[in-house]
Amino acid sequence: MAIPGNAVERRSFTFPQVAVALQTLAILFQASTAGLLLSTTYGGTLHGVGARVMYGASMLYLLAAVLAWRPGGGPARPVLHATGFLVLASVQVVLGIAHAPAAHVPLGVLMFGLSVLDLGRSLSAAARRGR
């Protein structure tokens, strides 16, 4: 039985969308390991590894935004968002190393919220372009 070409739609994600999704998941992982940090012996190790992954995901998001912006000459807003996330991630790392939870925890919550908003913006813009 053959399926007509327009009957099944395949959704493909762009590199920046995948990068911001990875960043959002990494920040969510950090939130869950922050709780483990307080209650288990291995929580510190998981949180430390997660911090490196989150920082790498922020760098990957910036790279993806620049690569998507340069060839097509599209809007620079995603590059600004990604740069802001990398700056926030850098501040977050410094606060974590300094053991300053009074600033580290609220900044992490802010980063997660902003990352979810950015992911939603990216996916809804793609859905509008697809219509």
PALO-969309 format. One line per field, with one value per atom (N, C-alpha, C, CB): atom name; x, y, z; residue in one letter. Coordinates in steps of 0.05 Angstrom, whole numbers. Each point is the difference from the previous one (the first is absolute). Glycine has a CB too. Layout:
<rs>
doza: (CA  ...)
xx: (X  ...)
yy: (Y  ...)
zz: (Z  ...)
martor: (A  ...)
</rs>
This chain:
<rs>
doza: (N  CA  C  CB  N  CA  C  CB  N  CA  C  CB  N  CA  C  CB  N  CA  C  CB  N  CA  C  CB  N  CA  C  CB  N  CA  C  CB  N  CA  C  CB  N  CA  C  CB  N  CA  C  CB  N  CA  C  CB  N  CA  C  CB  N  CA  C  CB  N  CA  C  CB  N  CA  C  CB  N  CA  C  CB  N  CA  C  CB  N  CA  C  CB  N  CA  C  CB  N  CA  C  CB  N  CA  C  CB  N  CA  C  CB  N  CA  C  CB  N  CA  C  CB  N  CA  C  CB  N  CA  C  CB  N  CA  C  CB  N  CA  C  CB  N  CA  C  CB  N  CA  C  CB  N  CA  C  CB  N  CA  C  CB  N  CA  C  CB  N  CA  C  CB  N  CA  C  CB  N  CA  C  CB  N  CA  C  CB  N  CA  C  CB  N  CA  C  CB  N  CA  C  CB  N  CA  C  CB  N  CA  C  CB  N  CA  C  CB  N  CA  C  CB  N  CA  C  CB  N  CA  C  CB  N  CA  C  CB  N  CA  C  CB  N  CA  C  CB  N  CA  C  CB  N  CA  C  CB  N  CA  C  CB  N  CA  C  CB  N  CA  C  CB  N  CA  C  CB  N  CA  C  CB  N  CA  C  CB  N  CA  C  CB  N  CA  C  CB  N  CA  C  CB  N  CA  C  CB  N  CA  C  CB  N  CA  C  CB  N  CA  C  CB  N  CA  C  CB  N  CA  C  CB  N  CA  C  CB  N  CA  C  CB  N  CA  C  CB  N  CA  C  CB  N  CA  C  CB  N  CA  C  CB  N  CA  C  CB  N  CA  C  CB  N  CA  C  CB  N  CA  C  CB  N  CA  C  CB  N  CA  C  CB  N  CA  C  CB  N  CA  C  CB  N  CA  C  CB  N  CA  C  CB  N  CA  C  CB  N  CA  C  CB  N  CA  C  CB  N  CA  C  CB  N  CA  C  CB  N  CA  C  CB  N  CA  C  CB  N  CA  C  CB  N  CA  C  CB  N  CA  C  CB  N  CA  C  CB  N  CA  C  CB  N  CA  C  CB  N  CA  C  CB  N  CA  C  CB  N  CA  C  CB  N  CA  C  CB  N  CA  C  CB  N  CA  C  CB  N  CA  C  CB  N  CA  C  CB  N  CA  C  CB  N  CA  C  CB  N  CA  C  CB  N  CA  C  CB  N  CA  C  CB  N  CA  C  CB  N  CA  C  CB  N  CA  C  CB  N  CA  C  CB  N  CA  C  CB  N  CA  C  CB  N  CA  C  CB  N  CA  C  CB  N  CA  C  CB  N  CA  C  CB  N  CA  C  CB  N  CA  C  CB  N  CA  C  CB  N  CA  C  CB  N  CA  C  CB  N  CA  C  CB  N  CA  C  CB  N  CA  C  CB  N  CA  C  CB  N  CA  C  CB  N  CA  C  CB  N  CA  C  CB)
xx: (17  -17  18  -37  33  17  -13  16  0  -9  6  7  -27  5  21  -47  61  22  -9  22  -47  -8  -16  -1  -3  -15  17  -28  54  18  20  -6  5  19  23  -37  61  24  9  14  -10  10  30  -45  59  29  7  8  11  9  26  -24  28  24  21  -25  50  23  -5  31  -39  -5  -22  16  -37  -21  10  -34  49  11  19  -4  20  19  -14  33  -54  -14  -15  -4  -6  -13  20  -33  57  21  7  18  -16  7  -22  25  -50  -23  1  -27  32  2  23  -21  44  23  -6  31  -45  -7  -19  8  -27  -19  15  -37  57  16  15  6  4  13  -18  29  -54  -19  -5  -21  19  -5  25  -33  57  24  6  18  -29  4  -13  1  -24  -13  16  -44  55  17  26  -19  28  24  -3  10  -34  -6  -6  -17  10  -10  17  -44  62  16  29  -39  55  29  9  6  -21  7  -13  5  -21  -13  19  -39  60  20  14  7  -1  12  -18  27  -53  -19  -4  -23  21  -4  24  -29  53  24  2  23  -30  0  -22  17  -40  -22  6  -31  47  8  17  -1  19  17  -17  39  -59  -17  -17  -1  -10  -17  17  -29  53  17  6  20  -14  5  -25  34  -57  -25  -5  -19  26  -2  18  -13  38  18  -9  38  -50  -11  -23  14  -31  -22  10  -28  49  11  11  10  4  11  -22  39  -60  -22  -14  -7  3  -13  17  -22  48  18  0  28  -27  0  -26  32  -54  -26  -4  -19  32  -3  18  -12  37  19  -7  34  -39  -4  -25  22  -44  -25  -4  -19  35  -4  -26  27  -35  -25  3  -12  -8  1  21  -49  60  22  -10  29  -55  -12  8  -38  37  8  30  -34  50  29  1  15  -30  -1  -10  -7  -14  -10  21  -47  60  20  24  -14  22  21  -7  15  -40  -10  1  -29  21  1  28  -41  60  28  11  6  -14  9  -13  4  -30  -13  13  -43  50  12  28  -25  39  26  -2  17  -37  -5  -8  -13  -3  -10  23  -43  62  23  17  1  3  16  -15  19  -45  -15  0  -29  29  1  27  -33  54  27  4  17  -29  2  -18  12  -28  -20  -18  33  -45  -19  -28  37  -50  -26  -22  13  -9  -20  -4  11  10  -2  -1  24  -11  3  -27  46  -62  -26  -20  9  -13  -20  9  -12  38  10  -5  35  -33  -6  -29  37  -55  -28  -6  -11  23  -4  10  5  18  11  -19  47  -58  -18  -25  17  -28  -24  6  -16  38  7  6  19  -7  6  -26  44  -63  -26  -14  -3  4  -13  13  -11  38  14  -6  36  -38  -7  -28  30  -49  -27  -1  -17  32  1  11  6  14  13  -19  44  -58  -18  -25  17  -28  -24  7  -19  43  7  3  24  -14  3  -28  44  -62  -28  -14  -2  7  -12  11  -7  33  12  -9  40  -47  -9  -28  30  -46  -28  -2  -13)
yy: (-23  23  25  -25  42  24  23  -15  31  24  24  -22  39  24  18  -2  18  16  20  -5  16  20  -11  31  -57  -13  -3  -24  21  -3  23  -51  67  22  -8  33  -28  -5  27  -41  41  25  -3  8  11  0  24  -24  21  21  11  -21  47  13  -3  33  -28  -2  19  -12  37  17  -11  39  -50  -11  -24  15  -32  -23  10  -29  49  11  12  8  8  12  -21  44  -65  -22  -14  -5  0  -13  18  -23  49  18  -1  30  -30  -1  -25  28  -51  -25  -1  -22  34  1  16  -5  28  16  -15  42  -56  -16  -22  9  -21  -20  12  -25  50  14  4  22  -15  4  -25  36  -59  -25  -9  -12  17  -8  19  -21  45  18  -11  39  -52  -13  -24  15  -29  -23  9  -26  49  11  3  25  -18  4  -26  45  -66  -24  -25  20  -21  -24  6  -20  -1  4  4  -28  17  2  24  -49  64  24  21  -9  13  20  -7  10  -36  -9  4  -33  25  4  29  -42  59  29  12  2  -11  10  -8  -2  -23  -9  15  -45  47  15  29  -31  43  28  2  9  -28  1  -5  -17  -1  -6  25  -49  62  23  23  -13  17  21  -7  10  -35  -8  3  -32  26  4  29  -41  59  29  9  7  -18  7  -12  1  -25  -12  17  -45  55  16  26  -19  31  24  -6  19  -41  -8  -5  -21  7  -6  26  -45  64  25  16  0  0  15  -13  15  -42  -14  4  -34  35  4  29  -36  55  28  8  9  -17  10  -7  -4  -20  -6  13  -43  44  10  30  -45  56  28  5  12  -32  2  19  -46  46  18  -8  8  12  -6  -5  29  -28  -4  -27  30  -52  -25  0  -23  37  3  15  -2  23  16  -17  42  -58  -18  -20  6  -18  -20  12  -26  50  14  6  20  -12  6  -26  37  -59  -25  -8  -15  19  -7  18  -15  41  18  -9  38  -45  -9  -27  23  -40  -26  5  -23  43  7  10  10  8  10  -22  45  -63  -23  -18  2  -6  -17  14  -19  45  15  -1  30  -26  -1  -28  36  -57  -27  -7  -13  22  -5  15  -6  31  16  -10  39  -59  -11  23  -36  50  22  -8  34  -52  -10  22  -44  65  21  13  8  -7  11  -22  41  -64  -22  -13  -8  3  -13  17  -25  51  16  4  23  -20  3  -26  32  -55  -25  -2  -21  30  0  20  -12  35  20  -12  38  -51  -11  -22  10  -27  -20  12  -31  51  14  13  7  7  13  -20  37  -60  -20  -13  -9  4  -11  20  -27  53  20  2  26  -28  1  -24  27  -50  -24  2  -27  37  4  20  -11  33  20  -13  37  -52  -13  -19  5  -21  -20  13  -34  55  12  16  3  9  14  -19  34  -58  -20  -10  -14  12  -9  21  -27  53  21  0  27  -32  -1  -24  24  -45  -24  1  -24  43  2  12  5)
zz: (0  0  0  24  -43  -2  15  -45  58  15  -17  45  -50  -16  14  -18  3  10  21  -43  40  19  24  -37  37  22  25  -34  31  23  0  -1  22  2  18  -8  -2  17  11  -28  53  13  4  23  -34  4  16  -44  62  18  -10  38  -34  -8  21  -27  20  19  24  -38  34  24  18  -27  15  16  17  -34  22  15  22  -42  35  20  24  -37  32  23  15  -25  12  15  17  -37  27  16  24  -41  36  22  22  -33  24  19  16  -31  18  14  20  -40  32  17  25  -40  37  23  18  -27  16  15  16  -33  20  13  24  -43  39  22  24  -34  28  22  16  -27  12  14  16  -35  24  15  22  -41  41  22  25  -31  28  23  9  -17  -2  8  14  -39  31  13  30  -43  51  28  15  -12  -2  14  -5  -3  -16  -5  -2  -23  24  -3  -29  41  -60  -28  -14  0  14  -12  -9  29  -14  -8  -26  48  -51  -25  -24  26  -23  -22  -6  14  7  -5  -14  41  -34  -13  -29  44  -50  -28  -15  14  -2  -13  -6  23  -5  -5  -25  50  -54  -24  -25  27  -25  -23  -6  12  9  -4  -13  40  -31  -11  -29  45  -51  -28  -17  17  -6  -15  -6  22  -3  -5  -23  48  -48  -21  -27  33  -32  -25  -11  17  1  -8  -13  37  -26  -13  -27  45  -47  -26  -20  23  -15  -18  -9  22  -4  -6  -20  45  -41  -19  -27  38  -38  -26  -15  19  -5  -13  -9  29  -15  -7  -23  48  -48  -20  -29  35  -42  -29  -12  8  7  -11  5  5  13  6  16  -40  55  15  24  -15  32  23  20  -6  19  19  28  -27  31  27  12  -13  -1  13  8  -28  14  8  26  -48  51  25  23  -27  22  21  9  -19  -1  6  15  -41  33  14  29  -44  47  28  17  -18  6  15  7  -24  6  6  22  -47  47  22  26  -33  33  24  10  -14  -4  7  12  -37  27  11  29  -47  51  27  18  -19  9  16  9  -25  7  7  22  -47  44  20  27  -36  36  25  12  -17  0  11  12  -34  21  11  26  -47  48  24  23  -29  24  20  10  13  -32  7  -8  -6  21  -8  0  18  -3  1  -27  48  -64  -27  -21  15  -10  -19  -6  17  4  -4  -15  43  -35  -16  -28  42  -47  -27  -16  16  -4  -14  -7  25  -7  -6  -23  48  -47  -22  -26  33  -33  -25  -11  16  1  -9  -13  36  -22  -11  -27  46  -48  -25  -22  26  -19  -20  -11  23  -5  -8  -18  43  -36  -16  -28  41  -41  -26  -17  22  -10  -14  -12  30  -14  -9  -23  45  -43  -21  -26  34  -31  -24  -13  21  -6  -11  -11  32  -19  -10  -26  47  -48  -25  -23  27  -22  -20  -9  19  0  -7  -17  42  -36  -16  -28  41  -44  -26  -16  18  -4  -14  -11  29  -20  -8  -28  47)
martor: (M  M  M  M  A  A  A  A  I  I  I  I  P  P  P  P  G  G  G  G  N  N  N  N  A  A  A  A  V  V  V  V  E  E  E  E  R  R  R  R  R  R  R  R  S  S  S  S  F  F  F  F  T  T  T  T  F  F  F  F  P  P  P  P  Q  Q  Q  Q  V  V  V  V  A  A  A  A  V  V  V  V  A  A  A  A  L  L  L  L  Q  Q  Q  Q  T  T  T  T  L  L  L  L  A  A  A  A  I  I  I  I  L  L  L  L  F  F  F  F  Q  Q  Q  Q  A  A  A  A  S  S  S  S  T  T  T  T  A  A  A  A  G  G  G  G  L  L  L  L  L  L  L  L  L  L  L  L  S  S  S  S  T  T  T  T  T  T  T  T  Y  Y  Y  Y  G  G  G  G  G  G  G  G  T  T  T  T  L  L  L  L  H  H  H  H  G  G  G  G  V  V  V  V  G  G  G  G  A  A  A  A  R  R  R  R  V  V  V  V  M  M  M  M  Y  Y  Y  Y  G  G  G  G  A  A  A  A  S  S  S  S  M  M  M  M  L  L  L  L  Y  Y  Y  Y  L  L  L  L  L  L  L  L  A  A  A  A  A  A  A  A  V  V  V  V  L  L  L  L  A  A  A  A  W  W  W  W  R  R  R  R  P  P  P  P  G  G  G  G  G  G  G  G  G  G  G  G  P  P  P  P  A  A  A  A  R  R  R  R  P  P  P  P  V  V  V  V  L  L  L  L  H  H  H  H  A  A  A  A  T  T  T  T  G  G  G  G  F  F  F  F  L  L  L  L  V  V  V  V  L  L  L  L  A  A  A  A  S  S  S  S  V  V  V  V  Q  Q  Q  Q  V  V  V  V  V  V  V  V  L  L  L  L  G  G  G  G  I  I  I  I  A  A  A  A  H  H  H  H  A  A  A  A  P  P  P  P  A  A  A  A  A  A  A  A  H  H  H  H  V  V  V  V  P  P  P  P  L  L  L  L  G  G  G  G  V  V  V  V  L  L  L  L  M  M  M  M  F  F  F  F  G  G  G  G  L  L  L  L  S  S  S  S  V  V  V  V  L  L  L  L  D  D  D  D  L  L  L  L  G  G  G  G  R  R  R  R  S  S  S  S  L  L  L  L  S  S  S  S  A  A  A  A  A  A  A  A  A  A  A  A  R  R  R  R  R  R  R  R  G  G  G  G  R  R  R  R)
</rs>
